[in-house]
Amino acid sequence: MKKFPRVEVGGISLPRIIIGTNWFLGYSHTSAAKSRFIREYQNRDRIADVLEVFLRYGIDAVMAPPSDLMTEAIEEAQQRTGKQIIAIYTPGADSDGEKTGLTKGIEWSAEHGGTFCFPHQSFTDPRVDRRTHSIVDMEPWLKMIREHGMIPGLSTHMPETIVYADRCNLDVETYIQAYNALGFYCPVETDWIAHIIQQAKKPVMIIKPLAAGRLLPPT
């Protein structure tokens, strides 16, 4: 059985396809009704069934926000297959407040076996300063991620985040950036985003490649 190709990111071998979790956790990006249906339908075993299929083909990395449901499903899939899943977590703020929420999210990610940790774009993008071409107050959070034994990255919907982080030599090994042919969640022209991705100093993980279901893959 053929395996998907892999690439090294921050010293870790990753498959070139990463398992997303919006349709496990109820983020349809379509309607409240569809998101509610996903949340009501999905459970540990149904998610583990899907993860198990990915693992058969060597796709062994999952990107997710902190989620007890995903942790349970990952553990179930690992138990079934005997294979380890690489966890890529994207913690953000919560009802406790922005900085308290991210601190808790980083701690949660480390406690639940995270290999990579990216502050969510809802935390990253408000700190992008277009005047100074910098990302304000990000270094302490990246240091905290390192101190918790994880590899830091930045999640963003603003492609200039990648440019500024590279110029400032922030301690990150990789980025997450939305990119698709429809321009969904892409704030500037997709050709320009593609150029930034190609010129980035560190690997970029693409999210929303099919525009949250608005594009159909070739068959």
C-alpha positions as CSV (number, residue, x, y, z in Angstrom):
1,M,0.0,0.0,0.0
2,K,1.4,3.4,-1.0
3,K,2.2,5.9,1.7
4,F,1.8,9.7,1.4
5,P,5.0,11.6,1.0
6,R,6.5,13.3,4.1
7,V,8.4,16.5,4.9
8,E,10.5,17.5,7.9
9,V,9.2,20.4,10.0
10,G,11.1,21.5,13.1
11,G,13.0,18.2,13.1
12,I,9.8,16.2,13.0
13,S,8.7,14.0,10.0
14,L,5.2,15.0,9.0
15,P,2.9,13.7,6.2
16,R,2.2,16.2,3.5
17,I,-1.5,15.9,4.3
18,I,-2.6,16.7,7.9
19,I,-5.9,15.6,9.3
20,G,-8.2,18.6,10.0
21,T,-10.8,18.6,12.7
22,N,-13.5,21.2,11.8
23,W,-15.9,18.4,10.7
24,F,-15.2,16.5,13.9
25,L,-15.7,19.4,16.3
26,G,-18.6,21.3,14.7
27,Y,-17.0,24.2,12.8
28,S,-18.7,23.9,9.4
29,H,-18.0,27.5,8.2
30,T,-21.4,27.1,6.5
31,S,-24.3,27.5,8.8
32,A,-25.3,27.2,12.5
33,A,-27.5,24.2,11.6
34,K,-24.7,22.3,9.9
35,S,-22.3,23.0,12.8
36,R,-24.9,21.8,15.3
37,F,-25.4,18.6,13.2
38,I,-21.7,17.9,13.3
39,R,-21.5,18.3,17.0
40,E,-24.6,16.1,17.6
41,Y,-23.4,13.4,15.2
42,Q,-19.7,13.0,16.0
43,N,-18.4,11.0,19.0
44,R,-15.1,9.4,20.0
45,D,-15.7,6.2,18.0
46,R,-16.9,7.8,14.8
47,I,-13.9,10.1,14.8
48,A,-11.5,7.3,15.6
49,D,-13.0,5.3,12.6
50,V,-11.9,8.1,10.3
51,L,-8.5,8.5,12.0
52,E,-7.9,4.8,11.6
53,V,-8.3,5.0,7.8
54,F,-5.8,7.9,7.6
55,L,-3.3,5.9,9.7
56,R,-3.4,3.0,7.3
57,Y,-1.9,5.3,4.7
58,G,0.7,6.8,6.9
59,I,-1.2,10.1,7.5
60,D,-0.4,10.4,11.2
61,A,-0.7,14.1,12.1
62,V,-3.8,15.8,13.5
63,M,-4.4,19.6,13.8
64,A,-6.9,20.6,16.4
65,P,-7.8,23.1,19.1
66,P,-7.6,21.9,22.7
67,S,-10.5,19.3,22.8
68,D,-11.1,16.5,25.2
69,L,-13.2,14.8,22.5
70,M,-10.3,14.8,20.0
71,T,-7.9,13.5,22.6
72,E,-10.2,10.6,23.4
73,A,-10.6,9.8,19.7
74,I,-6.8,10.0,19.1
75,E,-6.2,7.7,22.0
76,E,-8.8,5.2,20.7
77,A,-7.3,5.3,17.1
78,Q,-3.8,4.7,18.5
79,Q,-5.1,1.8,20.7
80,R,-6.7,0.2,17.6
81,T,-3.8,0.6,15.3
82,G,-0.7,0.6,17.5
83,K,0.4,3.7,15.7
84,Q,1.3,7.1,17.2
85,I,-0.5,10.3,16.1
86,I,1.4,13.6,16.0
87,A,-0.7,16.2,17.7
88,I,-0.6,19.8,16.4
89,Y,-2.6,22.1,18.7
90,T,-3.8,25.6,18.1
91,P,-4.9,27.1,21.5
92,G,-6.5,30.5,21.7
93,A,-8.2,32.6,24.3
94,D,-11.3,31.6,26.2
95,S,-13.8,33.0,28.6
96,D,-11.1,33.5,31.2
97,G,-9.5,36.2,29.1
98,E,-7.1,36.3,26.3
99,K,-3.7,35.8,28.0
100,T,-5.1,33.5,30.8
101,G,-6.8,31.5,28.1
102,L,-3.7,31.0,26.0
103,T,-1.7,30.1,29.0
104,K,-4.2,27.4,29.9
105,G,-4.3,26.3,26.3
106,I,-0.5,25.9,26.1
107,E,-0.5,23.9,29.4
108,W,-3.3,21.7,28.1
109,S,-1.5,21.1,24.8
110,A,1.6,19.9,26.6
111,E,-0.3,17.8,29.1
112,H,-2.1,16.0,26.2
113,G,0.9,15.1,24.2
114,G,1.2,18.1,21.8
115,T,4.2,18.0,19.5
116,F,3.5,21.4,17.9
117,C,1.8,24.3,19.4
118,F,0.5,27.4,17.4
119,P,-1.2,30.3,19.1
120,H,-4.5,30.5,17.2
121,Q,-4.9,33.2,14.6
122,S,-7.5,34.9,16.9
123,F,-4.5,35.6,19.3
124,T,-1.8,36.1,16.7
125,D,-3.4,38.4,14.1
126,P,-4.5,41.2,16.5
127,R,-0.8,41.5,17.4
128,V,0.4,42.1,13.8
129,D,1.6,45.7,13.6
130,R,1.7,46.8,9.9
131,R,3.3,50.1,10.9
132,T,6.4,48.6,12.5
133,H,6.3,45.3,10.5
134,S,6.4,43.3,13.7
135,I,4.3,41.0,15.8
136,V,3.8,42.6,19.2
137,D,4.4,40.7,22.5
138,M,4.7,37.3,20.9
139,E,8.2,36.2,22.1
140,P,7.1,35.3,25.7
141,W,4.4,32.9,24.4
142,L,6.8,31.2,22.0
143,K,9.2,30.8,24.9
144,M,6.5,29.3,27.0
145,I,5.7,26.8,24.3
146,R,9.4,25.8,24.2
147,E,9.5,25.5,28.0
148,H,6.6,23.1,27.8
149,G,8.5,20.9,25.4
150,M,6.6,21.7,22.2
151,I,7.6,23.1,18.9
152,P,6.3,26.7,18.4
153,G,4.6,28.0,15.3
154,L,2.1,30.8,14.4
155,S,-1.4,30.4,13.1
156,T,-2.6,33.2,10.9
157,H,-5.1,34.3,8.3
158,M,-2.9,37.3,7.5
159,P,-0.1,36.4,5.1
160,E,2.0,39.4,6.2
161,T,2.3,37.6,9.6
162,I,4.7,35.2,7.9
163,V,6.8,38.0,6.4
164,Y,7.0,39.9,9.6
165,A,7.9,36.9,11.7
166,D,10.6,35.9,9.2
167,R,12.1,39.5,9.3
168,C,12.0,39.6,13.1
169,N,13.5,36.1,13.4
170,L,10.8,35.0,15.8
171,D,11.5,31.6,17.4
172,V,9.0,29.6,15.2
173,E,9.6,26.5,13.1
174,T,6.5,26.7,11.0
175,Y,3.3,28.6,10.1
176,I,-0.4,27.9,9.5
177,Q,-2.0,30.0,6.7
178,A,-5.4,29.8,5.0
179,Y,-5.1,29.4,1.3
180,N,-7.5,28.2,-1.5
181,A,-8.5,28.9,-5.0
182,L,-11.7,30.8,-3.9
183,G,-9.9,33.1,-1.6
184,F,-12.0,32.0,1.3
185,Y,-10.5,33.3,4.5
186,C,-7.8,34.9,2.4
187,P,-7.5,38.7,2.9
188,V,-5.4,39.4,-0.2
189,E,-5.0,38.0,-3.7
190,T,-4.3,34.3,-3.7
191,D,-1.4,34.7,-6.1
192,W,0.3,37.0,-3.5
193,I,-0.4,34.5,-0.7
194,A,1.1,31.7,-2.8
195,H,4.2,33.9,-3.3
196,I,4.6,34.5,0.4
197,I,4.2,30.8,1.2
198,Q,6.8,29.9,-1.4
199,Q,9.3,32.5,-0.1
200,A,8.8,31.8,3.6
201,K,11.9,30.8,5.6
202,K,10.0,28.0,7.4
203,P,7.4,25.5,6.2
204,V,3.8,26.6,5.9
205,M,0.9,24.4,6.8
206,I,-2.1,25.2,4.6
207,I,-5.6,25.2,6.0
208,K,-8.9,25.6,4.2
209,P,-7.5,24.1,0.9
210,L,-11.0,23.3,-0.3
211,A,-12.5,26.5,1.1
212,A,-14.5,24.6,3.9
213,G,-16.2,22.4,1.4
214,R,-16.9,25.1,-1.2
215,L,-14.5,23.4,-3.7
216,L,-14.8,19.8,-4.8
217,P,-11.6,17.8,-5.1
218,P,-10.9,16.2,-8.5
219,T,-12.2,12.7,-9.0
